[in-house]
């Protein structure tokens, strides 16, 4: 049983505590760690289940379009991701990508765009994806090569995207492409591209250490209606950063969920594992390690829910969100590694809970801004003052 004292912190309100309790109880009944080897089917099933049960409404903005509120509640988003991650990494992924993949539509879509896509996303009937990264443009968005040229009331899209989560199973993709209004990041626009659009193909499925749907996308003279553009032409970088700003703090929360599960597993194991006439927990080295794990988790949680609270107050949280993501993901990696070490040989057995966590945590230190990028963001914000 995870330590839930953090729920009493002043960053959270009674409705947040009730949300966590209800989701934890629901997840205990409906979410299992097992999803077999058919990850695509498991992900589709989780999206449908989360939608049918009402949880995806928290990832969508706009009550008219199926959202839980007109503005996304960052603290609720974080609590949901932390709780789902503690139960099942793929469930967290399914929830998070519905939010990230549709976030640009919530923020910048026309009324018609919102009405077309958001209710289906909230109900779990349409799977969303966010297509920003390219083979030579990950952290350096300004290096983007994928291009869209306006042709009458359409845009013609050519190029590639890669490392795209939900690639291959998504019903639509928010795709960023260079439209050339200005050099660098200021000449990029965002578009909704539906799966099955002529000229759009899944060029490659990508397998990673923590399996989830991932793909390289290819566009060859792919024609998109101009009405599918999100925001103004040339403002795609703004669209991307605003969307990521909503969800970056929630990455820290997912890392907390993984870390808390690892600590739970380590504590239970240490109490029952017999060694040299006593339990593993009786050794001072074990006690010191458990103390370090718990302290790191609490420190990361304080940064995470501070950033979430500040964002819900309408404040700019560029620095605070970067601090939260950096600290929570790096700390979770250390906590999970310590748990694996504590389990010894069992810790590296395929599909053991801590072995699964060891694979799941690694990507969080990379996606939505690698740890090194977060350090640059924090320093840049400090130097501005």
N, C-alpha and C positions, 0 to 999 in steps of 0.2 A: 504494500500500500504506500503510494507516494506521499511525501510530506506536503500537505496543502496549506500550511500556514501562510503562504504568500497570498492566498485569496483574501486574507483579512487586511492586507496592506491598503493604505488610503488611496492608491492609484485606481482601485477597483470599486465599483458600486454594487449594491445588493443584486441588481439585475445580472451583473456579470458573474457573481457567485452562483446564482441560480442557473445560469446558462451552463457553466462548467459542470455543475452537479448533474443536470439533465443529460448533457452530452456524454459524460463519463458513464452514467448508468446505461444510456442507449448503446454506446460503443461496446460496453462489456457484453451486452446481449447480442449485438448484430455484427460486430467486427472481429474477425479472427486473424491470426498471423498467417495462416495458410492461404495461398492463392495458386498453388501449383505452378506449372511451367508456362501456362497460357496467360501471359501478362496482359495482353491487349484485352482479352475477354474479362479478366479480373478488374481491369481499370474501368471498362465500360459498365460493369455491374456495380462497382463502387460509386461511380458518378450517378447512376440511376438511383441507387439506394439513398445516397446523400440528398439527392433532389427530392425524392418521394417523401423523405422524412423531414424536409424543411430546412436542413442545415445549409444548403447552398444559397438560400436567401441572404445569409449574412455576408456572402462574397460579392453581392450585387448592390449597386446604388440605385435607388428609385423605387418607391413603393408601387408606383403605377406599372412598373415593369417586373414585378416579382421580388424586388429587394426587401430586406428587412427594415430598412430605413432609407430616407432620401440621401443620406451621406453614410458612407461605410464607417462603422464603429471599429476603430483600429484595435481597441482592447478586446472586443468580442472576437475579431479576426485572429488575434494572437492566442486567446484562450482556446479557440477551436483548433487551431493548428497545433498548439502544444498538446492538447488532449488527444487528438487523432494520432499524432506522431508517437505518443507514448503507447498507444494501442497497436498501430500498424502504419508503417512508413508509406505504403502505397495509398492508404486512405487519405493521409495528409497530402500526398502528391495530387490525388484526384481532386480534392477540395481546392487546394492552392491554385492549380492550373485553371480551374473554372473561373476563379477570380482574376488571375493575371491575364488570362487569354481574353476575357471580356472587359477588363478594366478600362481600356482605352475607349471602348464603346460607351461605357457608363459615363466617362469624363468628357468625351469629345464627340460622340456620335450624334447624328441628327435624330429628331423624334422618330423618323421612320426606321433608322438603324436600330435604335433602342427597342422599339416595338417589335421589330423582326427577330432580334437575336436574344435580348436579355431574358424575357420570360421563359424561353426554351432552355437557356443556360441554368436558370434558377430551378427549373423543374427537373433538371438532369436529362433532358431530352436532346440536347445538342452539346457536343463536346467542343471546347474552345482551345485555341493555341496562340502563342505569342512568338512571332518570328522576327527576331532582331539580329542574332549572331550570324556571321558568315565565316567561311574558311580563313579569311585574312582580316576579319573585323569582329573581334570579340569585345574586349574592354575598350578598344579604340573604335568607337562608333563612327567617327569621322572618316575612317578608311573604307566605309561601305562602298561596294561596287554594284550591287543589285540596283537596277535603274528602271524608272517608269517614265515614259514619254507620253504627253497628252496628245490625243488624236480625236478631235471633235469632243463628243460627250463621253469619251472613254480615255483610259490610260492603257498603254501597252507595256507590260512588265517583262523584263528579261534579267536572268541572273540566278544565284543560288543562295540558300540559307542552310545553316547546319546547326547541330545540337538543339534541334527544336523539339521540346517536350510536347507530347501528344501527337507528334508527327506520325502520320499513318492511320490514326484513328479519329482525328479531329474532324468536325463537320465544317468548321471555318477557321481561318487563320488571320490574325492581325499582322500584316506584313509591312515592313519598313523598307523604303526604296528611295534612291537618289532621284530627285526631280530637278535639281540644278538651279534653283532660284538664286542661291548664293553658294560660295565655296564651303567645303567642310560640312560640319554638322548642321549648318543653317540651310542646307539645300536638300533636306530629306522630308518625305511625306509618308503618311500612314494610310493603309488601305485594308479593307475587309475582303479577303479572297475565299470563296467557298470551295470546299473540296469538290473535285469533279469538273472544275472550270477548265475548258480546253486550253492547252498549253501549260497546265500545272500538273506536275507529277511528283510522286515520292521517289526520289532517285536512289535512296539507300536507307535501310533501317540500320540503326546503330545500337550495338549491344554494350552495356556498361556494367560495372560491378554490382550495382543495386538495380536490378532490372525494372525498367519502366518504358513506356512507349517513347521512342526517340528516333529522329530521322533527319536526313538531308533532303531539302526540297529543291526543285528545279523549275524555273519559269522560262518558257520559250514562246515569245510573242503571245503572252497570256493577256487577254483583253478584259479589263475591269471597268465597270460603269463608274463615271466620275462621282456619282452619288455615294459610292462606297469609300470615298476618301474620308478620313477622320480628321477634323480640324482643317485649318487653312493649309494651302500648298506651302511647302517649305518649313512647316512647323512640326514635322515628324519627330525631331529630337525632343522637343518640348513635350509631345504626346508620350513618347517612350519614358522620359525621365519622370513625368508626373505619375504615370502608371506604376513604375518601379518604386517611386516614393511611397505609394500607398502600401505596397506589399513587402518592402525591404525589412521593416521591423518584424513582420510575421515570419520571415526566415529565421530570425533569432529565436522566435517562440518555438518553431519546429525543432530547432537544435536543443532547446530546453527540454522538449518532450522526449527526445532521444536520450538525453543525458539523465533525466529523471528515471527513465526505464532502466538504464544501465546501472544506476545507483541502487534501485530496488532489487535488481537481480543480484548485484554484488553483496548487498546486505543479507539477503536471504541465504545465499550460498555460504557467506562467511560464518553465519550463525550455526549452520548444520554440518559444514565440512569438518570431519575429524582429521587431526594431524598431530603426531607426536604426543598423544594422550590428552589433547585439548582441541578446542575448535579453532578454526582459522581466525575467528574474531577475537580470540584471547591474545593473539600476538600484537605487540605494540606497533609493529610495522604495518599491520593491517589496519589498526585503529587510526594511525596517522594518515594512511592513504584514504580511508573513508572520510576523515575530517577534511582533507584537502578537496575531495570530490564534492562534498556537501557545500563547503564554503564557496567554491568556484561556481556552483550552480546558483546559489543565492545571489552572488555578486552579478552574475549574468542576468538573472531574472530582474534584479533591481534596475539595471540599465534598460532592459527590454520594456518593462512596463512603465518606466519613466518616459521613454520615447513614445510609447503608444498613448499614454495619458496626454503628453504635450501635443501630439498631433490631433487628438480629439478636442483639445482646447483651441485649435486653429493656429497653432504656432508652427513656424518652420523647424523641421527636425532633421535637416540634412546631416548635421554633425552627430546628433544624438542617435539617429537610426544607424549611422555607420558605426558608432561606438558599440551599439547593441549587437549588430550583426557580427562585427569583428570578435567581440568578447565571447558571445554565446557560442558561435561556431567553433572557435579555437578551444574554448573550455570544454565543449561537448566532446571534441576529438580526444582531449586528454582524459576526460572522465571515462569514456568508452574504452580507450586503450587500457586504462587501469583496471577496468572490469574484466576485460579479456585476460589480462595478466593474472588476475585473482582466480579466474576459473582454470588456469593452466591449460592442459590439452583440450579440455571440453570447450574452452573459449574459441578454438579455431575449427571446431566441427561444423561442417556446412549446415546452415539453417538453425543452428543454436541461436537463441535470442540475442546474445551479445555479439556473436559472429555476424548476424544480420545487421545489427546496429553499427558494427565496425564498417560495413560496406555502405550503409545508408548515409552516415554522417559525412563521408569524405567529399561528396559533391557540394555540400552546403558551404564549404569554404571557398568554392569557386563561383557558383552561379549567382546571378544578380549582383555581381561585383565581387571579385576575389578579395581575399583578406588584404593583399597588398594595395589594391585599389581603395579599400575602405580606409587604410592608413593615409593615403594621399588625400582623400576627401576630408578626413578629420584635420589634417595639417593645413590644408587650403582654407578651411573655414576658420581655423584659429588665426591664420595670418591675415585674414581680411579685417579683423577687428583692430 
